[in-house]
Amino acid sequence: MTAEFTICKPKAQDVEQIGHLINHYAQTTQELLPRNNNHISQHLRDFWVAVSKEQKIIGCASLFLWSEQLSEIKSLAVADEFTGKGIGKVLVEKCLEDARELGQRQVFALTFKPEFFFKLGFKLTDRSQLPHKVWNECIFCPKLSNCGETAVVFEV
């Protein structure tokens, strides 16, 4: 816990707030894929959330397992008014901690902000090095034909 936020696993009643946060960025910047409440509910155990003193969800991230060795950090979002306070960093660190505990060898992210991940020890990787199944969500992305995401990887 810090003075401004706590990192914890979400509860079922947090689904709507998580969805609102993710979909805000999906709509305004198109840097995240939109997620409906059903999807978030099904993957709720993958998430970590940052909770403000006022008990509002102000950040989220999920760790999605692709295989026994490879995971992806998805849906990393921090409320606009809380950016720059280290929340994203702590959320990623929690995901990496989970990956270690699960025996994962690599964690990757597809991002429009690779510099953020580089500061946390991620390295640039060629997208072609990732399994083909990783791209199954790309068909839902409005930037499919002109994707500007960078693939980064962390060796756990």
Secondary structure, DSSP 4 states (H G I P E B T S, - for coil): --SSEEEE---GGGHHHHHHHHHHHHHHT--S----HHHHHHTGGGEEEEEETTS-EEEEEEEEE-SSSEEEEEEEEE-GGGTTSSHHHHHHHHHHHHHHHTT-SEEEEEES-HHHHHTTT-EE--GGGS-GGGGGGGGG-TTGGG---EEEEEE-
